[in-house]
Amino acid sequence: MSAYYLKTDDISQVADGFSRVYFDLSHHIKHNWQAIAKLEWGVQLSTTDDSIIVNHNGLTSTGPSSDTLWLRQGFVGVEHQDYGRFTLGKQWGVSYDIGGVTDWF
């Protein structure tokens, strides 16, 4: 879970820091193959109408901002050190392989 505090001359605000919950699973099969699965959800902590606000994660582009929990990634597949990875489900594309190096909150 993550949150941040923003203080300026006009505002004092606590906001979501883009919280996530995920399970990353793997199981060794024969001949250097491995079964893999990942389930990751985005979490909106809460919504209040007070002057200190913990709500509306601005980075919910993969889910409705009204949802408390939404699926970011969910996939299964197999992986081999020589042949690569074969997966099926909701996951990041090639553009994330390039731009993902900046995905450090």
C-alpha positions in Angstrom: 0.0 0.0 0.0 1.3 3.4 -0.8 0.2 7.0 -0.2 1.8 10.4 -0.3 1.3 13.8 1.3 1.2 17.0 -0.7 1.5 20.4 1.0 1.4 23.7 -0.8 0.3 27.2 0.1 -3.3 26.3 -0.9 -3.6 22.6 -0.2 -2.9 19.9 2.3 -3.7 16.6 0.7 -3.1 12.8 1.3 -3.5 10.8 -1.9 -3.1 7.3 -3.2 0.4 6.4 -4.2 -0.9 3.8 -6.7 -1.3 0.8 -4.3 -1.2 -2.7 -5.7 -1.7 -6.3 -4.6 -0.4 -9.1 -6.6 0.4 -12.8 -6.6 3.4 -14.0 -8.8 3.5 -17.8 -9.0 5.8 -20.3 -10.6 6.2 -24.0 -10.6 9.1 -26.0 -12.1 8.1 -28.6 -14.7 10.4 -31.0 -16.5 13.3 -30.2 -18.9 13.9 -26.6 -17.7 10.2 -25.6 -18.3 8.4 -23.5 -15.7 4.7 -22.8 -15.3 4.0 -19.1 -14.4 1.0 -17.1 -13.4 0.5 -13.5 -12.2 -2.6 -11.8 -10.8 -2.2 -8.1 -10.0 -4.9 -5.6 -8.8 -4.8 -1.9 -8.4 -6.3 -0.6 -5.1 -7.9 2.7 -4.4 -7.6 3.2 -0.7 -10.7 5.2 0.1 -12.8 8.2 -0.7 -13.7 11.0 1.7 -15.1 14.5 1.4 -12.9 16.0 4.2 -10.2 18.6 3.6 -7.6 15.8 3.8 -8.4 13.6 0.8 -7.5 9.9 0.3 -9.1 9.1 -3.0 -9.1 8.9 -6.7 -5.9 7.4 -7.8 -5.0 9.5 -10.9 -3.3 6.5 -12.4 -6.3 4.3 -12.7 -6.2 4.2 -16.5 -6.6 0.4 -16.5 -9.7 0.5 -14.4 -12.6 2.8 -13.6 -11.7 5.4 -11.0 -15.0 4.5 -9.1 -13.8 1.0 -8.4 -11.9 0.1 -5.2 -10.2 -2.9 -6.8 -9.5 -3.5 -10.5 -7.4 -6.1 -12.4 -4.2 -4.6 -13.8 -2.7 -7.9 -15.0 -3.8 -11.5 -15.0 -2.0 -14.2 -17.1 -0.8 -17.8 -17.2 1.9 -19.4 -19.3 5.1 -21.3 -19.5 8.7 -20.2 -19.6 12.0 -21.8 -20.7 15.5 -20.3 -20.4 16.3 -21.1 -24.1 12.9 -20.8 -25.8 11.5 -17.8 -24.0 8.1 -17.1 -22.4 4.6 -18.0 -23.8 1.7 -16.4 -21.9 -2.0 -15.8 -22.3 -4.1 -13.1 -20.5 -4.0 -9.4 -19.6 -0.4 -8.2 -19.5 1.8 -5.4 -20.6 2.8 -5.1 -24.3 6.1 -4.4 -26.0 5.7 -0.7 -25.4 5.9 -1.4 -21.6 9.1 -3.4 -22.1 10.6 -0.2 -23.4 8.9 2.4 -21.2 8.6 0.2 -18.1 12.0 1.2 -16.8 10.4 4.4 -15.6 7.6 2.6 -13.7 9.2 3.1 -10.3 6.9 4.9 -7.8 
